Amino acid sequence: MDPDVLIGRIGEVLHDEPRVLAAWLSGSRGRGTADRYSDVDVWLVVSADDLQGFVEDWPKLSDRISPTVLRQQVRGGPVFNSVTPEWLRFDVSIGTPEEVATRSSSTLEPLFDRAGLTEKLQPAGEPLQPDPCRVAGLTTEFLRVLGLLPVVLGRDEYVVAASGTGLLRQLLIQLMLEDVAVEDRGGALRLAGLLPPERLRVLTELPAIEATRASALAGHVACAGVFLPLARELHDRCGLEWPEDLETAARRHLRTELDLELG
């Protein structure tokens, strides 16, 4: 089964289910940016009265679409992730008519619409702006993890230190994505074409992660040198107060314990 056949099967099964009022491709296929590696994301709508029952019945409907080697419900909500034996991934989100007006026509491609809901979709939305709560949370977590470096190095826990460097990188990527002003930033597996080329270059040029003391020191310093200036800039744009005491304490701790100065 290839993705087009899978999409056809999804459309057929959903169309045969009278509770489904409309269904759209979402994600990269809804935006028209899919490639051969993209999964199949579907957003469908049922009435509010049918929602609970439909969520409970979804496993049986999913089996009619394709056998799966994995099917899981996301945090108990109306979202299911599935993987076929051919490792085709399809995710289904279940909504209600009241949610249609919150979605954008530029991010959805209709499979069918027997209730005329497509006309209620919003036109192309405004580009996303940095989320203040997210920016603040990422900054706090970055400084917290940064301040743990003396602990893992003092214990000669170089594998743990390498994991810490990887975590700082992930926090940096997430912060960079907050600064991408597009309507839909998409999933976690695509950065090319989303991040500006110069930021991709910065990420690719970060020091390689190895389970050594030297690598941990270099990686933490390099990530901090990129993260902290961008975080300050986003705090200013979001009208957030910079956690000066936390940063000062982290810098002092690294200086005292490791004789390490951050740029």
KENU-804188 format. One record per residue (C-alpha): residue in three letters; x, y, z. Coordinates in pm, whole numbers, padded with zeros to 5 digits, always signed. Layout:
<atoms>
ALAXYZ
...
</atoms>
This chain:
<atoms>
MET+00000+00000+00000
ASP+00137+00344-00091
PRO+00028+00679+00061
ASP-00221+00754-00217
VAL-00389+00416-00170
LEU-00395+00473+00206
ILE-00556+00815+00158
GLY-00814+00655-00070
ARG-00896+00391+00189
ILE-00927+00655+00463
GLY-01166+00856+00247
GLU-01378+00550+00163
VAL-01409+00427+00520
LEU-01489+00772+00658
HIS-01739+00845+00381
ASP-01920+00519+00461
GLU-01951+00626+00824
PRO-02262+00852+00847
ARG-02145+01020+01166
VAL-01854+01180+00980
LEU-01981+01513+00848
ALA-01660+01613+00668
ALA-01293+01515+00648
TRP-00982+01696+00534
LEU-00616+01618+00484
SER-00419+01832+00727
GLY-00052+01867+00813
SER+00191+01886+00521
ARG-00060+01732+00281
GLY-00317+01992+00375
ARG-00061+02269+00324
GLY+00060+02124-00005
THR+00417+02075+00122
ALA+00423+01695+00151
ASP+00711+01484+00024
ARG+00764+01107+00002
TYR+00848+01096+00374
SER+00536+01277+00494
ASP+00276+01101+00703
VAL-00097+01125+00637
ASP-00278+01362+00874
VAL-00657+01374+00869
TRP-00892+01604+01053
LEU-01255+01493+01058
VAL-01569+01636+01210
VAL-01859+01465+01385
SER-02140+01621+01584
ALA-02073+01699+01948
ASP-02328+01434+02048
ASP-02142+01170+01845
LEU-01791+01262+01956
GLN-01746+01029+02253
GLY-01899+00730+02079
PHE-01698+00790+01764
VAL-01372+00810+01961
GLU-01459+00481+02130
ASP-01539+00322+01792
TRP-01230+00452+01614
PRO-01018+00135+01662
LYS-01275-00069+01467
LEU-01293+00193+01191
SER-00916+00211+01179
ASP-00897-00166+01126
ARG-01118-00124+00819
ILE-00869+00123+00674
SER-00558-00090+00725
PRO-00396-00335+00961
THR-00164-00155+01200
VAL+00144-00245+01399
LEU+00086+00056+01624
ARG-00223+00251+01716
GLN-00228+00482+02014
GLN-00457+00748+02149
VAL-00278+01072+02230
ARG-00317+01167+02597
GLY-00667+01022+02602
GLY-00796+01285+02360
PRO-00964+01262+02019
VAL-00634+01206+01836
PHE-00495+00872+01718
ASN-00151+00785+01579
SER-00123+00471+01364
VAL+00149+00286+01173
THR+00079+00025+00905
PRO+00291-00288+00844
GLU+00452-00096+00553
TRP+00541+00178+00803
LEU+00298+00428+00656
ARG+00201+00667+00932
PHE-00146+00815+00959
ASP-00278+01040+01233
VAL-00647+01116+01276
SER-00785+01406+01478
ILE-01156+01420+01555
GLY-01333+01753+01597
THR-01682+01899+01606
PRO-01858+02156+01382
GLU-01797+02428+01639
GLU-01422+02400+01575
VAL-01443+02447+01198
ALA-01441+02826+01216
THR-01112+02812+01407
ARG-00932+02632+01123
SER-00786+02777+00805
SER-00869+02670+00450
SER-00503+02715+00355
THR-00400+02430+00585
LEU-00669+02176+00488
GLU-00741+01979+00170
PRO-01098+01837+00153
LEU-01154+01463+00127
PHE-01531+01508+00137
ASP-01779+01747+00294
ARG-02141+01638+00304
ALA-02239+01908+00556
GLY-02105+02213+00372
LEU-01860+02292+00650
THR-01572+02397+00426
GLU-01732+02735+00367
LYS-01704+02804+00740
LEU-01325+02770+00738
GLN-01123+03085+00784
PRO-00913+03218+00496
ALA-00536+03203+00528
GLY-00449+03297+00883
GLU-00202+03543+01025
PRO+00160+03429+01074
LEU+00224+03286+01418
GLN+00409+03507+01664
PRO+00630+03387+01950
ASP+00421+03251+02236
PRO+00525+03436+02555
CYS+00457+03143+02786
ARG+00650+02908+02562
VAL+00945+03147+02530
ALA+00960+03199+02906
GLY+00936+02825+02974
LEU+01208+02736+02726
THR+01440+02998+02875
THR+01388+02882+03231
GLU+01446+02519+03135
PHE+01759+02606+02937
LEU+01914+02791+03230
ARG+01815+02511+03470
VAL+01978+02242+03255
LEU+02282+02462+03196
GLY+02332+02491+03571
LEU+02340+02111+03611
LEU+02664+02078+03415
PRO+02892+02093+03724
VAL+02694+01807+03880
VAL+02736+01560+03593
LEU+03096+01659+03525
GLY+03182+01640+03895
ARG+03051+01283+03897
ASP+03231+01199+03569
GLU+02889+01118+03421
TYR+02988+01194+03063
VAL+02703+00998+02904
VAL+02457+01204+03109
ALA+02646+01519+03013
ALA+02611+01428+02645
SER+02236+01386+02697
GLY+02229+01731+02859
THR+02400+01882+02556
GLY+02141+01716+02333
LEU+01862+01858+02548
LEU+02007+02209+02519
ARG+02014+02166+02141
GLN+01649+02065+02138
LEU+01555+02366+02350
LEU+01748+02587+02108
ILE+01564+02441+01808
GLN+01230+02493+01981
LEU+01320+02854+02056
MET+01421+02914+01695
LEU+01089+02771+01579
GLU+00904+03018+01802
ASP+01064+03289+01587
VAL+00928+03148+01259
ALA+00639+03366+01144
VAL+00425+03128+00936
GLU+00065+03021+00977
ASP+00146+02657+01052
ARG+00492+02550+01169
GLY+00423+02185+01103
GLY+00568+01880+01276
ALA+00895+01803+01448
LEU+01070+01620+01163
ARG+01118+01906+00919
LEU+01337+02211+00974
ALA+01470+02273+00622
GLY+01251+02525+00447
LEU+01112+02641+00781
LEU+01414+02777+00965
PRO+01611+03046+00778
PRO+01927+02907+00612
GLU+02157+03098+00846
ARG+01994+02942+01153
LEU+02015+02595+01000
ARG+02383+02662+00939
VAL+02429+02763+01305
LEU+02269+02437+01416
THR+02475+02222+01181
GLU+02795+02390+01298
LEU+02738+02321+01668
PRO+03011+02095+01813
ALA+02963+01721+01777
ILE+02825+01554+02089
GLU+03054+01297+02249
ALA+03054+01142+02594
THR+03360+01337+02708
ARG+03424+01626+02940
ALA+03562+01844+02660
SER+03260+01780+02440
ALA+03017+01864+02721
LEU+03194+02192+02795
ALA+03213+02292+02429
GLY+02856+02191+02356
HIS+02704+02373+02653
VAL+02899+02691+02580
ALA+02811+02683+02210
CYS+02440+02630+02272
ALA+02431+02905+02534
GLY+02607+03142+02296
VAL+02321+03106+02048
PHE+02026+03050+02281
LEU+02068+03332+02530
PRO+02089+03626+02284
LEU+01787+03495+02089
ALA+01594+03434+02411
ARG+01661+03790+02528
GLU+01543+03924+02193
LEU+01221+03722+02209
HIS+01162+03825+02571
ASP+01184+04189+02463
ARG+00945+04135+02171
CYS+00697+03951+02393
GLY+00717+04211+02670
LEU+00858+03956+02913
GLU+01085+04028+03206
TRP+01422+03858+03162
PRO+01507+03610+03446
GLU+01817+03808+03541
ASP+01865+03646+03882
LEU+01847+03296+03735
GLU+02095+03375+03457
THR+02333+03548+03696
ALA+02323+03255+03936
ALA+02381+03004+03656
ARG+02679+03200+03522
ARG+02829+03237+03872
HIS+02778+02866+03942
LEU+02955+02762+03620
ARG+03236+03009+03685
THR+03287+02892+04044
GLU+03261+02517+03985
LEU+03414+02481+03638
ASP+03599+02807+03576
LEU+03367+02833+03276
GLU+03270+03166+03126
LEU+02972+03190+02894
GLY+02988+03434+02605
</atoms>
